[in-house]
Amino acid sequence: MPLPPALARLATVYGVDTAYEDWQDQPVDVPETTIVRVLTAMGVDVADPEAALVEQEAAPWRRVLPPAVVTVAGEAVAVDLHTPDGEEPPALRLDLEDGSSRDLATPRPGGTREVDGAAVVRRSVRLPDDLPLGYHELVTGDARCRVVVTPPVLGLPPSLGERHGWGFATQLYSVRSRQSWGVGDLADLADLAVWSAGLGADYVLVNPLHAAEPVAPLEPSPYLPTTRRFPNPLYLRVERVPEYADLPAEDRAVVDGLAADVHTALDDLDAIDRDTSWTAKRRALRVVHDAGLTPGRRLALEAFVAREGASLTELATWRALAAEHGPDFRQWPTDLQDAHGPAVAAAREELADEVAFEVWLQWVLDEQLATAQGAATGAGMALGTMHDLAVGVHPGGADAWRLREAYAEGVRVGAPPDAFNQRGQDWGQPPWTPTGLEATGYEPFREMVAALLRHAGGVRIDHVIGLFRLWWVPEGGSPADGTYVRYDHAAIIGVLCLEAQRAGAVVVGEDLGVVEDSARAYLLERGVLGTSILWFERDEDGDPLPAQEWRELCLASVTTHDLPPSAGYLTGSHVDLRERLDLLTRPAAEERAADEAERATWLSEVRRQTGLAEGAGVEQVVEALHAYLTLTPSRLRNVALTDAVGDRRTQNQPGTSDEYANWRVPLSGPDERPISLEDVLTSTRARSLARVISTQQDAP
C-alpha cells in the first residue's frame, strides 16, 4: 500500500528513505509503520503530517541564525538571517578561531514570511571566501552560528610520502604479554609498534579502545562502548603509571600481589577475561591514585582537566554513578537520568572522590597513549597508531546519557540483510539524530575525532557509510523492518577531514557491504581512503577484480576481523561456524559449495599473478595472498596479526552475541593454542610475511 502523500513528503524532508534497493538490487518499499516510528524517534509529531510539514518549514524562520554552517575553504557560502519585520538586525561580526574578528555588512531584506502571527524578514549573509580553516562564529546580538571551514581534500599525510605503506591490524586485548594483566594493554601496543617498525611497518591498526563499564561485568565487544569520546582504563599498564615507582612498600606489595593473582589466573587461560583483569587492575590503580601527586604532576593533571573540559567531568560523573547504580542510566533513579539536572550536580559533589579517581584514570590513559604513539613514530613509523572508531554506543552508557538530546530513542542502528548476513544485523545502539547533530554545531563529533587523533596517525571509521545514512531499526522489530536515515554527510566528513588534517593523520573508511556508488565517489573526492578486502573484490561479472584495477586510495587487506584469519578461511571454517550457530539461510551443503567455488576463483587468480604452486601449504598460500596485495595500486596494505602468526580462530561472528565467544579469543598459533606477545616478536612466520608485504611486486 502506498504511503499517504503528506507522510511521504515528511519522510523525505527529514531524510527518511521510503524505499531502497536491497543487496540483490531489488526495490523494497518501506512499510508505513516503520516510517511513523522512525519519524517519531526523531521527535516529529506524525499525528498530522500536513501540520508537521508546516512546522518544519517554519522552524528556520523562528531562528535568527542556524546553529551551524559547514563549508569548504575557498567556497562562498550564504547564511540566512531572520529578524522581525521593521527591525534592523544588530551588527554582524565574524569571530575567527585565531581571536581576530571581521565586521560584516548587514544585507538587504530578501523575503518575508508570517510566523506565529508576526512578519519575519530573511536576509542572506554572504561570508568571505578567504576564511582560514577552523571553527569560527558568526554573531549578531545574542545569536550565534558556528562556521566550520574544512579542507577540500584530505588525502595521505606528508609523513607517508609517495610510497605504499603497510601495517599490522590487531585486536589489542588479544595480544597478551607476560607483563600485561591478562589483557593486551598500551605498553604491549608500544612494544608491538616498535617491533613492527623494525619490519618496515608504518602503522598498527587497533580495535576501538573506547571505554566500557566502570566495574565488572564489562561488555566484551569493543564496538558497543559506553562512550566513544574517552578510552578504556582496561588498557592501562599499572606499573607504567609514574606514581607506581614511588609507592610505599606496603602499597607496592598490594599492587604486586594483585598482579601476581591475575597472572596465575589468566596467563594460561584460553580466553580473554576482562572482568577478572579489570577488577584487580582497578583496585591496584586506586592504590596508586591514593598515593598522591608531586606538585609538578598535579599541575599536569590540572592542565589536562582544563583541556578536556565539561565532557571529562560528565564522563567521570557517569562512571561514578554507574559504579553505584549500574551501567545502564535508564535504570537509575529518574532524577539522575538528567545529566545536567540538579540531582546529578549534587551527586557529583557527594561522589567527588570517585569522580576525581575517574578523571585521573583518563589522564594516565592519555599519557600512555602518547607514549605508545611516541614509541611508534620514534621507531620510524610514518603513521604510528591507527585507531578504530565504532559506529555507536551503548543505549544506557555515558554518551547516550550526557548527550541525550542528540540521540534518538526507540530505534537501534543495524544493517539490512546482505550476502554475508542474510537476516540483517541489529547492533543495539541508538543513532545520532541529524537535527541533534546540527543543533550542537557538530561539537560531539568534533570532540570525539579530535580525541582519537590526539595521539595517533590515523583513524579507521567503522561502517563509514553511516556518515551518509544509517539503517534505523524500530525497537521490537527485526533488522529487515528498518529503513535508511540520511545525514548531512558533507558537514560530518568536513569536520572529520579538518581534524585529521590538523593531526597530520590519514582517514580510512570501512566501506564494505551495501554502499551507494555516490558515497564512495564522495569519499574519494574528499580524500578519505576506502577499504578493500581481497575475498570481496569482484568485478561486475562476479570474477576476481584484477590487482591492477583495485583502488589507489584504499587500505587493502586479505581479511577482516569479521572473518576468520586466512588460515581458517581457506578451510571454510566461517561456513562451519555459521552452520553451527544456525545463521545460514540456505542448506549448509549449498552454502559450502558456493563458498568453495568463490574461494577457488580467487586462488586461481592469485596463482596466475603470483606464481603460487598448486598444492602449496597454508603458510605459502597466505603469503601469496599478501603478495597479491603488493600488485595493487593501493596506498596502504594491511596484514592481520592473526595471519602473521598462523592463527585460525574467528574473533567475531556477526549476528551473534553470547552464542560465540566474540571478542574473547586470545591471539593463537596454528595449533589454536594462545601465544604471547613475546612469541610474536620472535616469530619467523611473521617476519617472513612482513618481507612479502614490504616488497613491491611486478605483475606478470
Summary of the structure (lengths in Angstrom):
residues: 700
radius of gyration: 26.4
end to end distance: 56.4
largest distance: 85.0
contacts: 2385
relative contact order: 0.11
helix: 43%
strand: 18%
